[in-house]
């Protein structure tokens, strides 16, 4: 099947098909038509009773009619000639309406209605449209969700800018350092331009390229249905509210920054991960409440731009979910980069003293204060489920306030699915997109009245999830930490490679960090790979493959890795299980 406006050379033959009643019918006819020699692509819409076939000029329409009839349906030729695509739906006027009233097809307006246009929602929409569904995607805020607007893209762009600024001030052997001029508003303009460009090209343009996908603006709220009947969703407020009926619904509303109930936080104007990236002036000093990925990434970024940064973390160490040796290694390098770090600190209240924010803290029996011009709270996120009407359709939340789903991404309401950060899983956009695709596939499969073993419901596999913290040096990890592996009963071997043993690090003049591998002693299989390195994230693709497919350290060590690359550090670390790396020649 195909979508969009891409066609192969040839002609388009449009057939009127009688007897189609569901997606299962569409699938049967598609399979029948694609078996005809010369057919390159097929689109079947069972509601419209139409099949469009892209074929070479030599394919007679009669052969297509015969294929349809053999599948158990009747067909006639509607038209032949050059392909004509319908105009994409206007994002400001949803095509599900005509004269202000929703159009209906059978008992529902849509096969799948998706709430949220972030990573999970758009991935789900693409999947569902590709399976022949009539799909709508609803957005009440800025198109694109967290990652492109206020998460991955803008923060990593600022990190990259800070890295260039830092490099100029450090120099390189034979290259004198300099004091570059910093135009902060120029940095912000560049970040904002990139966000706008990607929001348009990767979200707005992508959505518009699928004729079977409607974009509806407004806040969505469930008003009833499901568990065998169409789900009813109201979109918009007051007189402008519109009601839609969908056979299946996907909740992909994401999360927002959360602040703990510490007295005074609201009064002092605490920043969060979104608002801190919108500051038009750099503060002289910044307190960061939270020593996990977001707090450390943004804290180091502002420190590199000349802000005095203090990290305050409740846990006994930074990045408490990472391997303990990784946390310690990173802390050492962050301190060397100028950050002041305090762990095991409980914050009791916040207030202002003139132009300063004052954090009142305690550690054991000791009490004290931290002061700075601004305060960034980066301690977690909460699900966007407020006023969705989930109780109306019987969708429960977890004890942490996230939508409760099975591995198939279905909620307890058989017609409602959920995916992405709103489900409380790993908060990475690639996990959200994977969940969205699986949710949409399962939702569409459930609409077919019959199926084969290939139609079995899929599950989201979170057994191997790589993650990266984009500090400098970066932190990357996948699989079990040493402590977790032992806790689960593994007898483990550990190999630790310092980067001063990696040729690429030596020629780059940056030997900060380590690579640590954890392996099961009995089987030799790698259980976890963890790294602190300038480009640790770039190592995690291979590391994830090794963990997922049960490779041993010997497998990795015996695989050719190109010389003078950072990836060679994985080979060297694997060799460290059986030999002393310091006694090897280059490439040995």
N, C-alpha and C positions, 0 to 999 in steps of 0.2 A: 504494500500500500504506500501511498505517497501523500504529501501535503505541501502547502505552499504553492509557489509558482514555477517550480523547476520541472521541465518536461524534456524527454529525450526526443530526438528527431523522429518525425513520423506524423501521424494524424490522430486526432481525438474522435472517438466514436461514442456517442451518448445513447444509452439504451434506457427505455422505460421498462421496468421490471415489475411484474405483478406477483403477489403472494408473499412478499417480505413482511415480517411482523416484528423482528427483533435483531439484535446484534449478531446472534447466532446465524440468522439468515444471511446477513452481510458477509460473515466469515465464509460460509459455504460457497456463496456466489463468487467472492473474491478468489478463493482457491480454484474454483472451476475455470474462471476466466484467465487466471495467470498460467494455467497449463496449456493454453492455446499458443502454439508457436507464433512468435512475432509480437506477442503482448509484452510490453516492458513495465507497465504500471497500471494499477486499477484503483479507483475510488468508488465505494458503494455506500449510498445513503438510504437506509431502509425506510426512513420516514418519508422522504421525497419520492421513493420508489424509482431511484435513478442509479445507474452505474455508468461511470465515465472510464473509458479504456484508452490508454495511450499505446498505439501499436504502429508497426511499420505499414507502409502503403500497400503491401502485398496481402495483408490480412483482410479477408472478405467479411463483412458484417454478419453474413449467414453463419459463419463458423462460431461467432460469439453467441448468437442466438441459440445455436445447437448446444453449446457448453452450458448455457443457463438452463435450458430445458432438461438436460441430463441431470442437473442438480436439483430438479424438481420444481422449477418455476417457469413462468412465461415471460417472454421479452419481445419488444419491438424496437426498431431503430428510431430514435428521436431526431438525431442530427449527426452529421460527420463534418470534419474540417479542422481548422486550426483551433487549438485549445483557447478557451476564454475563461478566465478566472473571475469569480465574484470579488467585488471590492472588499478589503478587510473591514471589520466593524469599527466604527468610530469609538474611540475611548470615552467620548463625552456623551454618547447617546447609545445605550446598549441595544443591540439588534434584537433582543428578546422582546422588545416592545413595538407595538403598532398602534398609533393614535392614543398613546398613553396606557394601553392595556397589554398585559403579557400575552404573547402568543403561546399556544399549547400544541404539543404533538403527542397525541395519545393522552396519557394521564400525567405528564410532566413536561415542563419547559426544557429541562436539561437532563442528560444522562448523569452528568457529574457537575456539581457546583462546588467551587473551591473558594475558601475564604482565606485570603492572604496572597500577596504576590512576591513573596521572598523566594529563597532557594527551593524550599519544599513545594510551594504552590506552583511556581512556573514549571518546574520539572514534572510535576504531576499533570499539569495541563498539556504539556507536550506529549507525554505518554498516552494520555486518554484520547487526545485528538488523533494520534497516530493509530489508535485501535478503532477508529471510526466513530468515536463518541461525539455527541453534541455537548459542548463544555462551556461553562461560564466561570470566570474568575473575578472575585470581588475584592476591592481595595478601598479602605476608608482613610488611608493616610498617604504617604509618599510611595509611589510605585517602586518596587524592588526590595522592600524589606530591609533588614538590619545590615547584611553584609556589604552591599554596595553603597548604602547611604551613610551609615553611622558606625560600621564595624570594620571588617577586614580591609576594604579598599582605602578609606581615608586614613585609618591608623597606620597601615603599612606604608602609605605614601609619605606620611609625616616621619615615620621611622627612617625611611630611605633618605629623606631630606636631611635629617639630623646626622645620618651616617656620613653624608658628603661634607657637611659642615665640620664634623669631627675630624675627618680624614685630612681636610685642608689644614687644620690647626696642628695635626700631628706630624705631617710630612712623611718622608720615607728616606732611607739611607741615600745620601747624595742629593736629596730634594728638600730644600729648606721649608719648614712650616711657615704658614702665613696667618694673618688675622683677617679672614674674609668678612665682608660686610653682610650683615643679616637684615633682610627686609621681610619681617614676619608676615605682613599682609600679602606679600608676593608668594610666600610659601602657602598661605591659606588659599589664595586665588588658584594656584596650581592644583591643590588638593580638591577644591570645589569643582574646578573645570573637569578634572578626571572623573569625579563622581558623576557629574551631569552627563558626560560623554558615555560612560558605561551604563548608566541608568537608561539612556536612550537606546543604545545599540544592543544591549544584552537583555533588556526587559521590554521597553515599549515597542521597539522594532520587531523583536522576536514574537511578542504576543500578536502584533498586527499581521505578521506573516502567515498566521494560521487561520484560514477562512472559517474553520469550524469552531473558533474560540471567540467568545464574547467577553469584553472587559466591562465590568459594571462598577461604577463609582458609588461609594456610600458605605455606611456602617451596617454590617449584617447581624441579624439576631434570629435565632430559631424561635418559631412560634408553634411547632408541633410536627407530628408525623414520624415516619421511620418505622423500623421493625416490620417491614412488609408493605408499608404504604409510602407514597411520596413524602419527602421531607419538605416542610414549608419554611421558607426563609424570607424574612422581611429585610429590605435594604433601604437605607435612608431614614430620615426623621420626619415626623409630622405629616403634612399634606403631600410632601414629596416622596413619601415612603412607597415602595413598590414591593409586591409579593411574588415570589417565584416558587415553583414546585420542582424538586429535583429527585431523581430516582436514587442517587447517592450524593453525599456531601463529604467534603474533606476539610477539616479544620487545620489551617496552617498559619496561625496568627502570630507565631513567634513569641519573643520575650522582650522585656524592657529592663533597664537598670533598676536595682533594688538597693535600698538603704536600710540598715538594721535599726531597730527601735532605740537608738541612743539619744537621750535627752539633748536637745539643742541643735541637732543636725540641721533641721529645717531653718532655724533662726539664723544660722551663720552663713546661709547661702551656699551649702556644699555643692560642689560640681559632681557630675557623673561622667561616664565614658563618652557620652554624646556631647554634653555642654562644654567639656574641657577642650574639645577639638574645635570649638567655635570662638574661643577667646580671641579678641582682636588685639589684646596686649599681653605680652608675657609677664606673669607675676614674678616678683623678686624671689619668692620662695613658695614651695608647694609641699603640703603634707599629703601623703597618699595612704589612705586607709585600705589595706589589702595587699598581700604579697604574693598573689597568684598571677597568672599570665597577663591579664589586662592592666593591673596596677603596675607591674614591673615594666611592661612594654611602654606604657605612656609615661611612667615615672622616669625611665632612662631617657626617653625621647626629649622630655622637657629639660632634664639635666644637661643633655648635650647642647641644648640651645641656651644654656647659661643660667638656668633656674636652679636654685638650691633646693634639692629634693630630699625628703625624709620619708622612708617607708616604714609603716607601722603595721605589724602582722600579729594576729591573735595566736596562730599556730606556732609551735616551737621552731619552725624553719620555713624558709621560702618554698614555694611550690610544693606544698605538703603531700600532694598525690604522686609526685615524682620519686624516683629512686633517691634514697638519702644522700648518696655520694654525688649525685647530679645536682641536688639542691645546694650542697656545700660548695661544689665547684663553681656554680653560677654566682653564689653570694660573694665569693672571693673576687670575681671579676667585676661585679657591679660596684663593690666598694672601691676597687681600683679606678673605676670610671667616675667616682665622685659622689655616689649615692650614700646617704646615711641610712643604715638599716637597723631596725629593732624588731625582734621576734619575741613571741611569748608575752605580748602586751595586750591587756584588756583596756578598752576605752570605756570610760564611765559616763562622760558627758562632754559637750562642746559648747563654747560660748565665744564671745568677741571681746577683745580688749583693744579699743581704738581701731586701727586698721588691720589688726592681726586676728586670726582664728586661733583659739586656744583649745587643744585637746587635753582633757584630764584623763590620766591613765594610771594603771597600777600593774605591778608585776609581783606576785606573791604578796608580801607585806609592805612593799615599797610603793609609794605614790609619787606622781610627778606630772609634768605638763610638757607638751610640744607646742611650738608656736610657728606660724607661717602666714604669709599673705593670703593664701588660698588653700582650700581643702578639696581633695578629690576622693570620693568614696567609690571603691572598686572591689566590692565584696560579694557580688553575685547578681543574678537576674531572676525575675519572676515572670510567670506565664501571662500572656495577654488573653485572659478568659473572662474578664469583667463584662457583665451585661451582654453575654453571648446567648443567654437563655438556655444554657446546657441542662439545667434542671428540667426544663420543659420537655426535652427529648430524652431524658434519662441517661445522660453522659456524665459519669462520675469523675472526680479529680483525685489525684494521689494525695497523700498526707502532706506533700510539699506544694500542692496547688497546681500540678501539671495534669494534662489530659491523660487519662489512663487508657493504654492501648495494649493489645496483644502483639506478638511478633509480626503478625500480618498487617499491623497498623490499624486494625479495626477496633472500635470502641465496643462497649456493651450493647449499644444500639446497632443492629446488624446493617443499617443503611448509612451509618456515619463512621468515617475514618478520620485519623489525625496523623500528622507527620511533622517533623522538624523540631525546633527548640521547644515548642509548646508542649511536647510530650515528655520533656525532662531528660532526654538522652544526651549523649555527648554533644556539646554546643558548637558543632563545626558545620559549615555550610555544605561540605561534601557529604556529611552524614544526613543532613536535612534533605538534600536532593535525592539521595539514595532511598530514603524513607518515602519521599513524595512519589517517586517512580513506582515503588512497590505498592504503596497504597492505591494509586490510580490503576495499576494493572489488576490488582485484586478486586477493586470496585467494578471495573469494566467486565472482568471475567464473571463476576457474580450476576451480571445482567443477562448472560446467555442462558437459555433454557437447557441446553445440553452441552457437553464438552468431552474432551479426551484427557489423557493423563498429562498432556502438556498444559492443560488449563488448571492444574492443581494450584492452590493458593501459595504464593511465595512468602517467605519470611525475611525480615531484615536481620542480617548477620552482623552482630557487633562484637564478635569474638576477636577481631583483629582491627583495631582502630588506631591509626597513627595520629600523633598530635605534635604540634610545633608551637613553641613560645618564641616570638620574634624579638627577643632581646639581642644584645651584642655582647658575647657570642650567643647564638641561638641555642635553644634546647629542643631536642627531638626525641621522641620515645614511642615504642610500640611493644605490646606484650607485657609480660609480668616483670615487676621489679624483683630484685633479689629477695627482699623480705616477703613479698606476696608469694613467690614461688615456694619458699620454705614453709610458709604458713599453709599452703595447699598440699604439703607433704612431699614435694620434690626434693631429691638429693641433688644439689646443684654444684656446678663448676662455674667459676666466674673468671673472665679475662678483662683486664682494663688496659687500654692503650692510651698513653699520653700523646698529644698531638705533636710534641717535639720529636716524635719518631715517624712522623708522616712527611715525606718529601714535599708534598704540595704546600703544607703549612710552613715549611722552612723557606721555600722560595717566595712565598707570599708575605713573609715576615710577620705571621700571626699564628703563634703556636698555642693560643689559649684553648684549653679544653681537654676533654677525654672522650673516648668511646668505650662503653661498657657492654659486654655481652654476658647473658645468663643462659646456661645450657643445662639440660637434664643429664646427669652423669650416666645413667643406665642406657638411654637411647642415643645420647649425643645431640638430640634435637634442641635447637635454639628456642628458648622460652621468652626472652625479652632482649631488646636492643635499645640502648639509651646513649645519648650523646649530648655533650656540650661542645659546640664547635662554631666557627664563623658561619658555616652554611649547613648546620645540622639538619635543617628541614629537607635539604636536597638528598640526604642519605636515607630518608624515611620511606621512600618508594621501594627501594630494594629491600630495606629492612622489613617492611610489611609483607612483601612477597615471601621472604625467607620464613617468617613466622607463620603466615597463613598456610603455606604448603609444606610445613614440617621439615625444612631443611636443617641439616646439621652444620656445626662449625666447619667440619671437613668439606662439606659441599661448597660453602662460601669461600673458604681458603683455596679450594681447588679450581675456582672459577676465575678466568682471566679478567683482570681489571686493568683498564688503561693506566699507564704510569703518569704521574704528576697530575692526578685528579684527587679531589676530596673523597670520592667514592672508594679509592684504594684503601682508605682507613678502615673500611669494613673488612676487607681481605686481611689486612694486618692484624686487626683485633681478633679475627678468627684464628689466625696463625698463633696468636698469643696463648691459646689453650695448650699448645704442645711445644712451643719453643720460645726462646728469649729474643724478642724483636730487636733489641739493641745490638745483637750479634749477627744481624742479617745485612747483606749488602743491598744496594738499591735493586728493586724488582725481584729480590730472591724469594 
